[in-house]
Amino acid sequence: MGDGVVVDTNIISNYYQEYIEETGDIYGLIEKLLKNCGIAITELLENEWHNTCGSQLFDVWFTDNLRDGYIQYVNPYINRQILKKIHNDFGLPKEGRDKELIKAANVTTYRYILTNDVDLFDPKKKTASIKEKERIKKERKGRLCRFLRRKLDIIVGLPEHCCYDLEEYLSP
């Protein structure tokens, strides 16, 4: 299975809403990822997930998937020079979840970040119109996501990208 795909809190939050009903596109995608690729996580990301979704049901889901090996902890790492470049050239804040996602994906087999956050595509477009942000994410034309792919072989994708990008792993 490998260590897993890195999944942003905004996706897990959507998944959790659908998990309660056991239906929906995000629910189906995360279930496939869990069973076929796994999900890679760090302590910081786990805390974000719990702060966003925290409930007894979520805790049971998380603990069960951790026990069964579908969620695995990774030791996040990235070269300091790369981190500095990501901050200085692309505008990603020095600290926080977004850098943690990149550092976690950098040490995984799949080298994939599943997100709906424009910051991981192009942080400087955070104040762009909704239409512009959606275009940047859909077309993956953002400067940061192109840099991550070219320099670190990390792919940033929306749920609809993920189905295509990881198709060989997600198909039955």
Secondary structure, DSSP 8 states (H G I E B T S, - for coil): --S-EEE-HHHHHHHHHHHHHT-SHHHHHHHHHHHHT-EEE-HHHHHHHHHHH-SHHHHHHHHHHHHTTSEEE------HHHHHHHHHHH---SSSHHHHHHHHHHTSSS-EEE---GGGT-GGGTTS-HHHHHHHHHHT--HHHHHIIIII--EEE-HHHHHHHTHHHH--
